[in-house]
Amino acid sequence: MQDDTITIGELAARTRLSLKALRLYGARGLLPPALVDPRTGVRRYGPAQVERARRIALLRAAGLPLARIAAVLDAADSDGDAGERELLAYWREREAEHAARREAVGYAREVLAGRGTAVFEVAERDVPEQYVLFVRRHVDAAALPGFLAEASGLLLGRLREAGACLSGPLFAVYHGLVGEDCEALVEVCAPTPNAVGPNGVGPHGPFAVRIEPAHREAYTALTRRRTAAMAAAHDAVAAWVAARGYGRGGPNREVYHPNWATAGPQEHVADVAVPLAGAGAGAGSGGPRRGADDGLTTG
């Protein structure tokens, strides 16, 4: 066994990786030594670990974080195709992030040029009173996607369990700015006519129920492609409301339509809305309600 192994210095020479990087990979469980001399602490590596170290270096050059590299290599160890799929999944996520940043930069340019609100078409509509079943959590930008997906599943599961139904799209209410450096309370809400009564879903476990009052709201509709600029849409609707001297009747909301998971790039899948103070109203005309206090994923 000793004859087949190499020292960490020899591994560094063969892979062009630094000793510091190899020690880091070992500490993270990505590249533990095959042997460690209990007396001297000298690390030795087997022949297969040379190729593994090269793969780690290749994936790091592609920008993968160490935790994701572990997932790719573990998948590849069991099935080469699975490793490739894991890598492609990571790349799709990064492309989506890049698209979002590109949209955000485009919007920032318009704001700096004094044309910010012109980027998004903003209109008004009425939203009727409705019962909502909801769950809430404080999250930052990194935790938000997971919470939205988890909460959507919990709400829909609870409705199925109670034999209840949706009366409109799921929606998310943001009680503050959710960003890279800050967290805020987010509520994911399911409108339902079955919130009360003998067959109602009612408060239960992590769920709560409330009445959303009728209100008027300003909103902008987003295509699948433009959901990458969701943060910019929030900013634009809020600026539109302020520019017209309207008071705010509640926190910003997002509404996600049932076609969220299947829509093409130019299909309408979501809205961003701001409720208006002192402009309460009943049902507006046509179509599913979305916005101010209504929206997340119904898919």
ABEGO torsion letter per residue (X at the ends): XAAABBBAAAAAAAAGBBAAAAAAAAAAGABBBABBBAAAGBBBBBAAAAAAAAAAAAAAAAGBBAAAAAAAAAAAAABAAAAAAAAAAAAAAAAAAAAAAAAAAAAAAAAAAGAAAAABBBBBBBBBBBBBBBBBBBBBAAAAAAAAAAAAAAAAAAAAAAGBBBABBBBBBBAEBBBAABBBBBBBBBBBAAABEAABAEBBEABBBBBBBBBBBBBBBBBAAAAAAAAAAAAAAAAAAAAAGBBBAEBBBBBBBAAAAABBAABBABBBBBBBBGABBBBBBEEBBBEAABBBBAX
